[in-house]
């Protein structure tokens, strides 16, 4: 995550919705950042992306046991101008 947020992009996560449970937490939001380094073979473009993202945290003994991250990679690639095919 450090590479994605601080090396490939100068980015942040903006939360839109959080659902808390005893065994899990769900967070919906947006990955927003400027591409400042290489990402998936694409050199830095300087373009800003705004990509929907969803995180699911599972807890055990009040500690994060697992985190699953879902994002709209086609949206990000399209915003960067990467040809998809």
PyMOL CGO cylinders between C-alpha atoms (Angstrom):
from pymol import cmd
from pymol.cgo import CYLINDER

trace = [
    CYLINDER, 0.00, 0.00, 0.00, 2.93, 2.33, 0.67, 0.3, 1, 1, 1, 1, 1, 1,
    CYLINDER, 2.93, 2.33, 0.67, 4.06, 1.97, -2.95, 0.3, 1, 1, 1, 1, 1, 1,
    CYLINDER, 4.06, 1.97, -2.95, 0.57, 2.70, -4.29, 0.3, 1, 1, 1, 1, 1, 1,
    CYLINDER, 0.57, 2.70, -4.29, -0.12, 5.70, -2.05, 0.3, 1, 1, 1, 1, 1, 1,
    CYLINDER, -0.12, 5.70, -2.05, 3.34, 7.30, -1.86, 0.3, 1, 1, 1, 1, 1, 1,
    CYLINDER, 3.34, 7.30, -1.86, 5.56, 6.11, -4.71, 0.3, 1, 1, 1, 1, 1, 1,
    CYLINDER, 5.56, 6.11, -4.71, 3.33, 5.44, -7.73, 0.3, 1, 1, 1, 1, 1, 1,
    CYLINDER, 3.33, 5.44, -7.73, 0.82, 8.08, -6.61, 0.3, 1, 1, 1, 1, 1, 1,
    CYLINDER, 0.82, 8.08, -6.61, 0.61, 10.96, -4.21, 0.3, 1, 1, 1, 1, 1, 1,
    CYLINDER, 0.61, 10.96, -4.21, -2.73, 9.74, -2.94, 0.3, 1, 1, 1, 1, 1, 1,
    CYLINDER, -2.73, 9.74, -2.94, -5.23, 9.54, -0.14, 0.3, 1, 1, 1, 1, 1, 1,
    CYLINDER, -5.23, 9.54, -0.14, -8.36, 7.58, 0.64, 0.3, 1, 1, 1, 1, 1, 1,
    CYLINDER, -8.36, 7.58, 0.64, -11.58, 9.53, 1.17, 0.3, 1, 1, 1, 1, 1, 1,
    CYLINDER, -11.58, 9.53, 1.17, -14.19, 7.56, 3.08, 0.3, 1, 1, 1, 1, 1, 1,
    CYLINDER, -14.19, 7.56, 3.08, -17.82, 7.91, 2.04, 0.3, 1, 1, 1, 1, 1, 1,
    CYLINDER, -17.82, 7.91, 2.04, -19.50, 5.21, 4.14, 0.3, 1, 1, 1, 1, 1, 1,
    CYLINDER, -19.50, 5.21, 4.14, -18.40, 3.03, 7.06, 0.3, 1, 1, 1, 1, 1, 1,
    CYLINDER, -18.40, 3.03, 7.06, -20.35, 0.14, 8.53, 0.3, 1, 1, 1, 1, 1, 1,
    CYLINDER, -20.35, 0.14, 8.53, -19.08, -1.20, 11.85, 0.3, 1, 1, 1, 1, 1, 1,
    CYLINDER, -19.08, -1.20, 11.85, -19.81, -4.69, 13.15, 0.3, 1, 1, 1, 1, 1, 1,
    CYLINDER, -19.81, -4.69, 13.15, -18.40, -6.81, 15.95, 0.3, 1, 1, 1, 1, 1, 1,
    CYLINDER, -18.40, -6.81, 15.95, -16.52, -9.10, 13.57, 0.3, 1, 1, 1, 1, 1, 1,
    CYLINDER, -16.52, -9.10, 13.57, -16.03, -6.84, 10.55, 0.3, 1, 1, 1, 1, 1, 1,
    CYLINDER, -16.03, -6.84, 10.55, -15.91, -3.29, 9.24, 0.3, 1, 1, 1, 1, 1, 1,
    CYLINDER, -15.91, -3.29, 9.24, -16.85, -2.24, 5.72, 0.3, 1, 1, 1, 1, 1, 1,
    CYLINDER, -16.85, -2.24, 5.72, -15.56, 1.02, 4.23, 0.3, 1, 1, 1, 1, 1, 1,
    CYLINDER, -15.56, 1.02, 4.23, -16.58, 2.54, 0.92, 0.3, 1, 1, 1, 1, 1, 1,
    CYLINDER, -16.58, 2.54, 0.92, -14.79, 5.50, -0.56, 0.3, 1, 1, 1, 1, 1, 1,
    CYLINDER, -14.79, 5.50, -0.56, -12.42, 6.81, -3.19, 0.3, 1, 1, 1, 1, 1, 1,
    CYLINDER, -12.42, 6.81, -3.19, -8.71, 6.48, -3.93, 0.3, 1, 1, 1, 1, 1, 1,
    CYLINDER, -8.71, 6.48, -3.93, -7.74, 9.99, -5.08, 0.3, 1, 1, 1, 1, 1, 1,
    CYLINDER, -7.74, 9.99, -5.08, -4.24, 10.84, -6.22, 0.3, 1, 1, 1, 1, 1, 1,
    CYLINDER, -4.24, 10.84, -6.22, -1.79, 12.14, -8.75, 0.3, 1, 1, 1, 1, 1, 1,
    CYLINDER, -1.79, 12.14, -8.75, 0.42, 9.61, -10.54, 0.3, 1, 1, 1, 1, 1, 1,
    CYLINDER, 0.42, 9.61, -10.54, 4.00, 10.55, -9.64, 0.3, 1, 1, 1, 1, 1, 1,
    CYLINDER, 4.00, 10.55, -9.64, 5.78, 7.27, -10.41, 0.3, 1, 1, 1, 1, 1, 1,
    CYLINDER, 5.78, 7.27, -10.41, 5.60, 4.12, -12.49, 0.3, 1, 1, 1, 1, 1, 1,
    CYLINDER, 5.60, 4.12, -12.49, 2.40, 2.09, -12.12, 0.3, 1, 1, 1, 1, 1, 1,
    CYLINDER, 2.40, 2.09, -12.12, 1.81, -1.25, -13.86, 0.3, 1, 1, 1, 1, 1, 1,
    CYLINDER, 1.81, -1.25, -13.86, 4.41, -0.42, -16.50, 0.3, 1, 1, 1, 1, 1, 1,
    CYLINDER, 4.41, -0.42, -16.50, 3.07, 3.08, -17.14, 0.3, 1, 1, 1, 1, 1, 1,
    CYLINDER, 3.07, 3.08, -17.14, 5.54, 5.90, -16.42, 0.3, 1, 1, 1, 1, 1, 1,
    CYLINDER, 5.54, 5.90, -16.42, 4.34, 8.85, -14.32, 0.3, 1, 1, 1, 1, 1, 1,
    CYLINDER, 4.34, 8.85, -14.32, 1.68, 10.80, -16.19, 0.3, 1, 1, 1, 1, 1, 1,
    CYLINDER, 1.68, 10.80, -16.19, 0.97, 13.53, -13.64, 0.3, 1, 1, 1, 1, 1, 1,
    CYLINDER, 0.97, 13.53, -13.64, -2.72, 12.73, -14.10, 0.3, 1, 1, 1, 1, 1, 1,
    CYLINDER, -2.72, 12.73, -14.10, -5.13, 12.75, -11.18, 0.3, 1, 1, 1, 1, 1, 1,
    CYLINDER, -5.13, 12.75, -11.18, -7.34, 9.71, -10.63, 0.3, 1, 1, 1, 1, 1, 1,
    CYLINDER, -7.34, 9.71, -10.63, -10.50, 9.30, -8.59, 0.3, 1, 1, 1, 1, 1, 1,
    CYLINDER, -10.50, 9.30, -8.59, -11.24, 5.59, -8.23, 0.3, 1, 1, 1, 1, 1, 1,
    CYLINDER, -11.24, 5.59, -8.23, -14.06, 3.91, -6.29, 0.3, 1, 1, 1, 1, 1, 1,
    CYLINDER, -14.06, 3.91, -6.29, -12.69, 1.56, -3.61, 0.3, 1, 1, 1, 1, 1, 1,
    CYLINDER, -12.69, 1.56, -3.61, -14.22, -0.81, -1.06, 0.3, 1, 1, 1, 1, 1, 1,
    CYLINDER, -14.22, -0.81, -1.06, -12.41, -2.30, 1.96, 0.3, 1, 1, 1, 1, 1, 1,
    CYLINDER, -12.41, -2.30, 1.96, -13.51, -5.15, 4.18, 0.3, 1, 1, 1, 1, 1, 1,
    CYLINDER, -13.51, -5.15, 4.18, -11.76, -5.72, 7.52, 0.3, 1, 1, 1, 1, 1, 1,
    CYLINDER, -11.76, -5.72, 7.52, -12.27, -8.94, 9.48, 0.3, 1, 1, 1, 1, 1, 1,
    CYLINDER, -12.27, -8.94, 9.48, -11.51, -8.83, 13.21, 0.3, 1, 1, 1, 1, 1, 1,
    CYLINDER, -11.51, -8.83, 13.21, -10.48, -11.50, 15.68, 0.3, 1, 1, 1, 1, 1, 1,
    CYLINDER, -10.48, -11.50, 15.68, -9.72, -10.71, 19.34, 0.3, 1, 1, 1, 1, 1, 1,
    CYLINDER, -9.72, -10.71, 19.34, -10.09, -7.00, 18.58, 0.3, 1, 1, 1, 1, 1, 1,
    CYLINDER, -10.09, -7.00, 18.58, -7.30, -7.16, 15.98, 0.3, 1, 1, 1, 1, 1, 1,
    CYLINDER, -7.30, -7.16, 15.98, -7.50, -6.97, 12.19, 0.3, 1, 1, 1, 1, 1, 1,
    CYLINDER, -7.50, -6.97, 12.19, -7.21, -10.55, 10.94, 0.3, 1, 1, 1, 1, 1, 1,
    CYLINDER, -7.21, -10.55, 10.94, -7.72, -9.89, 7.23, 0.3, 1, 1, 1, 1, 1, 1,
    CYLINDER, -7.72, -9.89, 7.23, -8.29, -6.96, 4.90, 0.3, 1, 1, 1, 1, 1, 1,
    CYLINDER, -8.29, -6.96, 4.90, -9.73, -7.30, 1.42, 0.3, 1, 1, 1, 1, 1, 1,
    CYLINDER, -9.73, -7.30, 1.42, -9.49, -4.36, -0.97, 0.3, 1, 1, 1, 1, 1, 1,
    CYLINDER, -9.49, -4.36, -0.97, -11.65, -4.03, -4.05, 0.3, 1, 1, 1, 1, 1, 1,
    CYLINDER, -11.65, -4.03, -4.05, -11.16, -1.25, -6.56, 0.3, 1, 1, 1, 1, 1, 1,
    CYLINDER, -11.16, -1.25, -6.56, -12.22, -0.35, -10.08, 0.3, 1, 1, 1, 1, 1, 1,
    CYLINDER, -12.22, -0.35, -10.08, -8.90, -0.93, -11.86, 0.3, 1, 1, 1, 1, 1, 1,
    CYLINDER, -8.90, -0.93, -11.86, -10.43, -0.32, -15.34, 0.3, 1, 1, 1, 1, 1, 1,
    CYLINDER, -10.43, -0.32, -15.34, -11.56, 3.11, -14.10, 0.3, 1, 1, 1, 1, 1, 1,
    CYLINDER, -11.56, 3.11, -14.10, -8.04, 3.93, -12.91, 0.3, 1, 1, 1, 1, 1, 1,
    CYLINDER, -8.04, 3.93, -12.91, -6.39, 2.74, -16.13, 0.3, 1, 1, 1, 1, 1, 1,
    CYLINDER, -6.39, 2.74, -16.13, -8.88, 4.67, -18.25, 0.3, 1, 1, 1, 1, 1, 1,
    CYLINDER, -8.88, 4.67, -18.25, -8.23, 7.85, -16.22, 0.3, 1, 1, 1, 1, 1, 1,
    CYLINDER, -8.23, 7.85, -16.22, -4.48, 7.36, -16.73, 0.3, 1, 1, 1, 1, 1, 1,
    CYLINDER, -4.48, 7.36, -16.73, -5.01, 6.94, -20.48, 0.3, 1, 1, 1, 1, 1, 1,
    CYLINDER, -5.01, 6.94, -20.48, -3.70, 3.36, -20.52, 0.3, 1, 1, 1, 1, 1, 1,
    CYLINDER, -3.70, 3.36, -20.52, -4.99, 1.45, -23.56, 0.3, 1, 1, 1, 1, 1, 1,
    CYLINDER, -4.99, 1.45, -23.56, -7.08, -1.54, -22.54, 0.3, 1, 1, 1, 1, 1, 1,
    CYLINDER, -7.08, -1.54, -22.54, -7.70, -4.37, -24.89, 0.3, 1, 1, 1, 1, 1, 1,
]
cmd.load_cgo(trace, "trace")
